[in-house]
Amino acid sequence: MRPLFRNLFLLFGVVAIFSMLYGFGIDFGDMKEHLSRAGLYLPAVVGVWVLVYAFNARAFQLIVNSLRHEKHLPFRYAYKLTVSGFAFSYTTPFGFGGAPYRVMELSNYIGTARAMSATVLYSMMHILSHFIFWTTGAALLLAFHSDMLSPALWTMLSVYILVFCLVLYFFWYGYKNGMIVKLYSPLLRIPLLGRLAKKIYDKHGESMAQVDSHIAYLHSQPRAFYSSLTMEYVARLVNSLEFFFILRSLGVAVSIADSVLVLAFISLIGNMLFFFPMQLGAREGALAVIVRVLGFGTPSLGIFASFYTRVRELFWIFVGVILVKVGNKQIMKQKNLKH
Protein backbone atom coordinates (compact mmCIF):
# COMPACT_ATOMS: atom_id res chain seq x y z
CA MET A 1 0.00 0.00 0.00
CA ARG A 2 1.21 3.50 -0.77
CA PRO A 3 2.37 5.51 2.30
CA LEU A 4 -0.26 8.17 1.48
CA PHE A 5 -3.13 5.67 1.69
CA ARG A 6 -1.69 4.13 4.86
CA ASN A 7 -1.49 7.59 6.44
CA LEU A 8 -5.10 8.27 5.42
CA PHE A 9 -6.20 5.04 7.12
CA LEU A 10 -4.25 6.09 10.21
CA LEU A 11 -5.82 9.56 10.20
CA PHE A 12 -9.31 8.11 9.78
CA GLY A 13 -8.72 5.72 12.68
CA VAL A 14 -7.54 8.48 15.01
CA VAL A 15 -10.52 10.69 14.12
CA ALA A 16 -12.88 7.73 14.63
CA ILE A 17 -11.47 7.01 18.10
CA PHE A 18 -11.91 10.61 19.28
CA SER A 19 -15.38 10.79 17.71
CA MET A 20 -16.45 7.68 19.59
CA LEU A 21 -15.05 8.94 22.88
CA TYR A 22 -17.01 12.16 22.39
CA GLY A 23 -20.14 10.35 21.21
CA PHE A 24 -20.20 8.01 24.19
CA GLY A 25 -20.62 10.98 26.52
CA ILE A 26 -18.22 9.51 29.08
CA ASP A 27 -18.78 10.55 32.67
CA PHE A 28 -15.40 10.12 34.33
CA GLY A 29 -17.02 9.75 37.74
CA ASP A 30 -19.05 6.79 36.46
CA MET A 31 -15.98 5.41 34.72
CA LYS A 32 -14.02 5.43 37.98
CA GLU A 33 -16.87 3.59 39.72
CA HIS A 34 -17.05 0.99 36.91
CA LEU A 35 -13.28 0.47 36.94
CA SER A 36 -13.22 -0.13 40.69
CA ARG A 37 -16.07 -2.61 40.33
CA ALA A 38 -14.58 -4.40 37.34
CA GLY A 39 -11.34 -5.45 39.04
CA LEU A 40 -9.47 -8.15 37.13
CA TYR A 41 -12.48 -8.95 34.97
CA LEU A 42 -11.79 -6.01 32.63
CA PRO A 43 -8.26 -7.19 31.70
CA ALA A 44 -9.73 -10.66 31.17
CA VAL A 45 -12.40 -9.29 28.81
CA VAL A 46 -9.77 -7.34 26.84
CA GLY A 47 -7.30 -10.24 26.90
CA VAL A 48 -9.76 -12.78 25.50
CA TRP A 49 -9.46 -11.01 22.17
CA VAL A 50 -5.77 -11.84 21.93
CA LEU A 51 -6.96 -15.42 21.33
CA VAL A 52 -9.99 -14.44 19.25
CA TYR A 53 -7.85 -12.49 16.81
CA ALA A 54 -5.28 -15.30 16.78
CA PHE A 55 -7.88 -17.75 15.45
CA ASN A 56 -9.20 -15.12 13.01
CA ALA A 57 -5.66 -14.47 11.79
CA ARG A 58 -4.96 -18.18 11.31
CA ALA A 59 -8.13 -18.52 9.22
CA PHE A 60 -7.10 -15.53 7.09
CA GLN A 61 -3.55 -16.88 6.73
CA LEU A 62 -4.82 -20.28 5.55
CA ILE A 63 -7.00 -18.64 2.90
CA VAL A 64 -4.29 -16.29 1.58
CA ASN A 65 -1.67 -19.04 1.42
CA SER A 66 -4.06 -21.52 -0.23
CA LEU A 67 -4.37 -19.36 -3.35
CA ARG A 68 -2.03 -20.02 -6.25
CA HIS A 69 0.90 -17.59 -5.91
CA GLU A 70 4.59 -17.57 -5.01
CA LYS A 71 4.33 -15.70 -1.73
CA HIS A 72 3.71 -16.78 1.86
CA LEU A 73 1.89 -14.73 4.52
CA PRO A 74 3.51 -15.33 7.96
CA PHE A 75 1.20 -15.57 10.96
CA ARG A 76 2.46 -12.39 12.63
CA TYR A 77 1.52 -10.33 9.57
CA ALA A 78 -1.80 -12.12 9.24
CA TYR A 79 -2.43 -11.08 12.86
CA LYS A 80 -1.54 -7.47 12.08
CA LEU A 81 -3.84 -7.33 9.05
CA THR A 82 -6.62 -8.99 11.05
CA VAL A 83 -6.52 -6.60 14.02
CA SER A 84 -6.23 -3.51 11.79
CA GLY A 85 -8.87 -4.78 9.38
CA PHE A 86 -11.40 -5.33 12.16
CA ALA A 87 -10.56 -1.92 13.66
CA PHE A 88 -11.66 -0.23 10.42
CA SER A 89 -14.67 -2.53 10.13
CA TYR A 90 -15.81 -1.51 13.62
CA THR A 91 -15.54 2.19 12.85
CA THR A 92 -17.36 2.32 9.51
CA PRO A 93 -21.05 1.87 8.63
CA PHE A 94 -21.80 -1.59 7.19
CA GLY A 95 -18.34 -2.68 8.38
CA PHE A 96 -17.00 -1.52 5.03
CA GLY A 97 -13.55 -0.25 6.02
CA GLY A 98 -11.69 -3.48 6.79
CA ALA A 99 -11.93 -5.10 3.35
CA PRO A 100 -10.31 -2.26 1.31
CA TYR A 101 -7.48 -2.10 3.86
CA ARG A 102 -6.70 -5.83 3.49
CA VAL A 103 -6.93 -5.69 -0.30
CA MET A 104 -4.61 -2.68 -0.56
CA GLU A 105 -2.01 -4.21 1.76
CA LEU A 106 -1.94 -7.57 -0.07
CA SER A 107 -2.31 -6.42 -3.69
CA ASN A 108 1.35 -5.41 -4.10
CA TYR A 109 2.41 -8.97 -3.25
CA ILE A 110 -0.15 -11.26 -4.89
CA GLY A 111 -1.99 -8.96 -7.29
CA THR A 112 -5.32 -7.20 -6.93
CA ALA A 113 -7.43 -10.14 -8.12
CA ARG A 114 -5.94 -12.57 -5.58
CA ALA A 115 -6.03 -9.95 -2.81
CA MET A 116 -9.73 -9.37 -3.52
CA SER A 117 -10.30 -13.13 -3.65
CA ALA A 118 -8.63 -13.68 -0.28
CA THR A 119 -10.62 -10.84 1.28
CA VAL A 120 -13.94 -11.99 -0.18
CA LEU A 121 -13.23 -15.60 0.82
CA TYR A 122 -12.39 -14.58 4.37
CA SER A 123 -15.53 -12.45 4.61
CA MET A 124 -17.61 -15.40 3.37
CA MET A 125 -15.93 -17.72 5.89
CA HIS A 126 -16.47 -15.18 8.67
CA ILE A 127 -20.18 -14.88 7.83
CA LEU A 128 -20.64 -18.65 7.50
CA SER A 129 -18.99 -19.25 10.89
CA HIS A 130 -21.43 -16.77 12.41
CA PHE A 131 -24.40 -18.73 11.08
CA ILE A 132 -22.96 -21.98 12.44
CA PHE A 133 -22.36 -20.28 15.79
CA TRP A 134 -25.90 -18.86 15.88
CA THR A 135 -27.20 -22.37 15.17
CA THR A 136 -25.12 -23.62 18.12
CA GLY A 137 -26.83 -21.00 20.26
CA ALA A 138 -30.26 -22.11 19.03
CA ALA A 139 -29.40 -25.72 19.89
CA LEU A 140 -28.30 -24.71 23.40
CA LEU A 141 -31.50 -22.71 23.86
CA LEU A 142 -33.59 -25.75 22.94
CA ALA A 143 -31.47 -28.08 25.07
CA PHE A 144 -31.39 -26.06 28.30
CA HIS A 145 -34.10 -23.39 28.16
CA SER A 146 -36.93 -24.74 26.01
CA ASP A 147 -39.39 -24.21 28.89
CA MET A 148 -38.79 -20.46 28.67
CA LEU A 149 -39.67 -20.17 24.99
CA SER A 150 -42.80 -18.26 24.10
CA PRO A 151 -44.80 -18.93 20.89
CA ALA A 152 -43.13 -15.88 19.34
CA LEU A 153 -39.65 -17.28 20.07
CA TRP A 154 -40.65 -20.70 18.68
CA THR A 155 -41.75 -18.95 15.48
CA MET A 156 -38.47 -17.02 15.30
CA LEU A 157 -36.50 -20.24 15.75
CA SER A 158 -38.44 -21.95 12.99
CA VAL A 159 -37.82 -19.05 10.62
CA TYR A 160 -34.14 -19.02 11.53
CA ILE A 161 -33.75 -22.74 10.76
CA LEU A 162 -35.29 -22.17 7.33
CA VAL A 163 -32.99 -19.21 6.70
CA PHE A 164 -29.99 -21.23 7.87
CA CYS A 165 -30.74 -24.00 5.39
CA LEU A 166 -31.02 -21.45 2.57
CA VAL A 167 -27.75 -19.82 3.65
CA LEU A 168 -25.96 -23.18 3.66
CA TYR A 169 -27.12 -23.84 0.11
CA PHE A 170 -26.13 -20.32 -0.99
CA PHE A 171 -22.62 -20.69 0.43
CA TRP A 172 -22.21 -24.23 -0.90
CA TYR A 173 -23.16 -23.06 -4.38
CA GLY A 174 -21.07 -19.90 -4.10
CA TYR A 175 -17.93 -21.69 -2.90
CA LYS A 176 -18.29 -24.39 -5.55
CA ASN A 177 -18.89 -22.10 -8.54
CA GLY A 178 -17.91 -18.60 -7.45
CA MET A 179 -20.51 -15.91 -6.90
CA ILE A 180 -19.14 -12.49 -7.79
CA VAL A 181 -20.19 -12.54 -11.46
CA LYS A 182 -23.56 -14.14 -10.65
CA LEU A 183 -24.34 -11.57 -7.95
CA TYR A 184 -23.29 -8.74 -10.26
CA SER A 185 -25.27 -9.93 -13.30
CA PRO A 186 -28.73 -8.78 -12.04
CA LEU A 187 -27.41 -5.19 -11.89
CA LEU A 188 -27.03 -5.26 -15.68
CA ARG A 189 -30.81 -5.60 -16.08
CA ILE A 190 -31.81 -2.72 -13.78
CA PRO A 191 -33.12 0.32 -15.70
CA LEU A 192 -30.79 3.33 -15.66
CA LEU A 193 -28.29 1.57 -13.37
CA GLY A 194 -27.71 -1.18 -15.93
CA ARG A 195 -25.76 1.06 -18.34
CA LEU A 196 -23.30 2.11 -15.63
CA ALA A 197 -23.06 -1.47 -14.37
CA LYS A 198 -22.23 -2.68 -17.88
CA LYS A 199 -19.39 -0.17 -18.21
CA ILE A 200 -17.94 -1.35 -14.92
CA TYR A 201 -18.36 -4.98 -15.96
CA ASP A 202 -16.70 -4.40 -19.34
CA LYS A 203 -13.73 -2.89 -17.55
CA HIS A 204 -13.45 -5.28 -14.59
CA GLY A 205 -15.32 -8.39 -15.76
CA GLU A 206 -12.11 -10.37 -16.22
CA SER A 207 -11.00 -9.56 -12.67
CA MET A 208 -14.41 -10.62 -11.33
CA ALA A 209 -14.09 -13.93 -13.17
CA GLN A 210 -10.61 -14.41 -11.67
CA VAL A 211 -12.00 -13.81 -8.18
CA ASP A 212 -14.67 -16.45 -8.84
CA SER A 213 -12.03 -18.92 -10.03
CA HIS A 214 -10.03 -18.39 -6.82
CA ILE A 215 -13.16 -18.89 -4.71
CA ALA A 216 -13.89 -22.17 -6.48
CA TYR A 217 -10.23 -23.20 -6.13
CA LEU A 218 -10.39 -22.93 -2.33
CA HIS A 219 -13.46 -25.18 -2.34
CA SER A 220 -11.39 -27.78 -4.21
CA GLN A 221 -8.95 -27.86 -1.27
CA PRO A 222 -10.98 -29.37 1.57
CA ARG A 223 -8.17 -29.20 4.12
CA ALA A 224 -7.64 -25.44 3.77
CA PHE A 225 -11.38 -24.80 3.45
CA TYR A 226 -12.49 -26.67 6.56
CA SER A 227 -9.44 -25.67 8.60
CA SER A 228 -10.14 -21.98 8.05
CA LEU A 229 -13.83 -22.47 8.80
CA THR A 230 -12.94 -24.31 12.02
CA MET A 231 -10.59 -21.50 13.08
CA GLU A 232 -13.35 -18.94 12.57
CA TYR A 233 -15.86 -21.03 14.51
CA VAL A 234 -13.45 -21.59 17.40
CA ALA A 235 -12.88 -17.81 17.47
CA ARG A 236 -16.61 -17.37 18.12
CA LEU A 237 -16.50 -19.92 20.95
CA VAL A 238 -13.52 -18.21 22.58
CA ASN A 239 -15.29 -14.86 22.14
CA SER A 240 -18.10 -16.15 24.37
CA LEU A 241 -15.66 -16.02 27.32
CA GLU A 242 -15.99 -12.24 27.09
CA PHE A 243 -19.60 -12.39 28.28
CA PHE A 244 -18.76 -15.15 30.75
CA PHE A 245 -16.38 -12.74 32.51
CA ILE A 246 -18.72 -9.75 32.12
CA LEU A 247 -21.75 -11.48 33.62
CA ARG A 248 -19.68 -13.09 36.38
CA SER A 249 -18.36 -9.66 37.37
CA LEU A 250 -21.98 -8.47 37.63
CA GLY A 251 -22.88 -11.31 40.00
CA VAL A 252 -24.62 -13.56 37.45
CA ALA A 253 -23.82 -17.26 37.93
CA VAL A 254 -23.58 -17.95 34.22
CA SER A 255 -22.13 -21.15 32.73
CA ILE A 256 -19.89 -21.40 29.67
CA ALA A 257 -22.81 -22.83 27.68
CA ASP A 258 -24.99 -19.89 28.71
CA SER A 259 -22.28 -17.42 27.72
CA VAL A 260 -22.22 -19.03 24.26
CA LEU A 261 -25.99 -18.59 24.07
CA VAL A 262 -25.79 -14.96 25.20
CA LEU A 263 -23.12 -14.10 22.65
CA ALA A 264 -25.01 -15.90 19.88
CA PHE A 265 -28.13 -13.83 20.52
CA ILE A 266 -26.22 -10.54 20.85
CA SER A 267 -24.20 -11.30 17.71
CA LEU A 268 -27.33 -12.16 15.74
CA ILE A 269 -29.10 -8.92 16.69
CA GLY A 270 -25.92 -6.88 16.17
CA ASN A 271 -25.43 -8.26 12.67
CA MET A 272 -29.06 -7.63 11.80
CA LEU A 273 -28.29 -3.98 12.61
CA PHE A 274 -24.95 -4.08 10.80
CA PHE A 275 -25.32 -0.52 9.50
CA PHE A 276 -24.65 0.87 13.01
CA PRO A 277 -20.92 1.64 13.55
CA MET A 278 -19.76 -0.46 16.54
CA GLN A 279 -23.38 -1.71 16.80
CA LEU A 280 -24.22 1.28 18.96
CA GLY A 281 -27.27 0.52 21.10
CA ALA A 282 -27.92 -2.86 19.44
CA ARG A 283 -25.66 -4.83 21.76
CA GLU A 284 -27.03 -3.24 24.93
CA GLY A 285 -30.62 -3.84 23.85
CA ALA A 286 -29.93 -7.44 22.83
CA LEU A 287 -28.19 -8.20 26.12
CA ALA A 288 -31.09 -6.67 28.06
CA VAL A 289 -33.51 -8.97 26.20
CA ILE A 290 -31.54 -12.21 26.55
CA VAL A 291 -30.79 -11.82 30.27
CA ARG A 292 -34.51 -11.27 30.87
CA VAL A 293 -35.49 -14.30 28.77
CA LEU A 294 -32.98 -16.52 30.59
CA GLY A 295 -33.87 -15.09 34.00
CA PHE A 296 -30.32 -13.92 34.77
CA GLY A 297 -31.21 -10.45 36.01
CA THR A 298 -32.74 -7.12 35.14
CA PRO A 299 -32.45 -5.49 31.71
CA SER A 300 -30.20 -2.83 33.28
CA LEU A 301 -27.38 -5.37 33.09
CA GLY A 302 -27.02 -4.42 29.44
CA ILE A 303 -26.00 -0.89 30.38
CA PHE A 304 -23.38 -2.08 32.87
CA ALA A 305 -22.04 -4.71 30.48
CA SER A 306 -21.65 -2.12 27.72
CA PHE A 307 -18.88 -0.50 29.76
CA TYR A 308 -16.71 -3.59 29.34
CA THR A 309 -17.40 -4.07 25.65
CA ARG A 310 -16.85 -0.41 24.76
CA VAL A 311 -13.53 -0.28 26.62
CA ARG A 312 -12.46 -3.52 24.92
CA GLU A 313 -13.44 -2.23 21.48
CA LEU A 314 -11.71 1.12 21.92
CA PHE A 315 -8.54 -0.62 23.14
CA TRP A 316 -8.37 -2.96 20.14
CA ILE A 317 -9.35 -0.23 17.68
CA PHE A 318 -6.47 1.83 19.04
CA VAL A 319 -4.09 -1.16 18.66
CA GLY A 320 -5.37 -1.82 15.14
CA VAL A 321 -4.91 1.79 14.07
CA ILE A 322 -1.35 1.87 15.45
CA LEU A 323 -0.50 -1.40 13.64
CA VAL A 324 -1.29 0.29 10.31
CA LYS A 325 2.15 1.95 10.54
CA VAL A 326 4.02 -1.05 11.97
CA GLY A 327 5.78 -3.85 10.09
CA ASN A 328 4.96 -2.94 6.50
CA LYS A 329 8.34 -3.49 4.81
CA GLN A 330 7.84 -7.17 3.95
CA ILE A 331 4.39 -8.45 4.78
CA MET A 332 4.70 -11.50 2.53
CA LYS A 333 7.75 -13.67 1.79
CA GLN A 334 8.75 -16.26 -0.76
CA LYS A 335 7.21 -19.64 -0.02
CA ASN A 336 10.57 -21.32 0.42
CA LEU A 337 11.44 -19.05 3.35
CA LYS A 338 10.62 -20.07 6.89
CA HIS A 339 8.57 -17.77 9.05
Protein Blocks (a to p, Z undefined) as FASTA:
>chain_A
ZZklmmmmmmmmmmmmmmmmmmnopafklmmmmmmmnmmmlmmmmmmmmmmmmmmmmmmm
mmmmmpccfbdcdfklmmmmmmmmmmmmmmpghhlmmmmmmmmmmmmmnojklmmmmmmm
mmmmmmmmmmmmmmmmmmmmmmmmmmmpcfklmmmmmmmmmmmmmmmmmmmmmmmnopkl
mmmmmmmmgghjlmmmmmmmmmmmmmmmmmmmmmmmmmmmmklmmmmmmmmmmmmmmmmm
mmmmmmmmnopacdfklmmmmmmmmmmmmmmmmmpghhiojlmmmmmmmmmmnonacfkl
mmmmmmmmmmmmmmmmmmmmmmmmgoklbmbacfkbcZZ
